[in-house]
Amino acid sequence: MKQEFPQRLQKLRERRRMSRKALGELCGLSKNVIARYERGEREPSVGTLIELADYFEVPVDYLLGRQNFL
């Protein structure tokens, strides 16, 4: 997860042309937390991971780098 998650989260967010602030608001997080996820400085909780996967309509395994989806 250390390498794939940050890149995949950023790619999905940018594809939707969404700011970190907007994504954070959807998940109940600050834009700084989203930035830390994207830099690989912090890992999301299981609940947040599921919420992100649901929002972007991708499997959790895709976010974790265990499966190719897009």
N, C-alpha and C positions, 0 to 999 in steps of 0.2 A: 504494500500500500504506500510505502514511503515515496516511490517514484511516480507511479501511475496516477494515484488519486489527485494530487495537486494539479497535474497537467490536464487530466480529464475534466475536473471540475471547472477549471478556467476556460477550457475549450467549449464546454457546454454553456457556460454563462455568456461567453462572448458570442456564440452562435445566436443566442436570443437577444443580443445587443442590450444586455442588462448590466447595470452597475453593481458593484459589490454591495453598495448600500441597499439597493432594491432587493437583491437576493437575500441579504441579511434580514431585512424586514419581513420577507415571506417566511423565513425560518425562525424568527424571533431571536436573531443574533445581530451583533454589530458588524459594520463593514470591516472593522479591524479583525474580527474573528475569521471572516471569509478570506481576507488577505492572508492571514496566518495559515489557513488551510491551503491556499494556493501556493504559498512559499514552502510548504512542507514543515512548518514549525509547530503545527498542532494537528491532532487527529480528531475527527468528529466522534461523538457518541454514536452508539448503534441507532438510537432514535433519530438523530439528525441525519445520519447516513441514509436511513430509510426515507425520511422526508425529502431529501435531495433527489434520491432515485425516483421517487414518485413524482416530484415536480417536473423533472426532466424526462420522465417516461423512459427510463433506462433501468436495467437490472442492477441491483446492488453490486453484483459480481463485476459488472462493467466498470463501475466507479472504483472498485478495488483493484482493477487490473487483472482479474482472473478470467475475463471473458471479453472478446471483441464484440461490439454491438453495432457501431456506426461505420 
